[in-house]
Amino acid sequence: MATVNFSVPDEVKEAFNATFADANKSAIIAALMREAVEREQQRRESRAASARIRARRRHAPVRSVEELGAAREQGRS
């Protein structure tokens, strides 16, 4: 297991220690770090997916309102 060292504001440290006085603080920090990693990975994946969609839309054929309406009607039949 690795050891990490972070500087945090004193009030954050005090609030953390008070809130988790009887808990395994290392386990809590590890869980928070895992959550932060997952959240960032999801954010990056979401941005990449959005960029792919926007890129495809730039090359998508332009259709008129009439063409779209006809396609909708055809799809309903």
Order of alpha helices (4+ residues) and beta strands (2+ residues): alpha-alpha-alpha
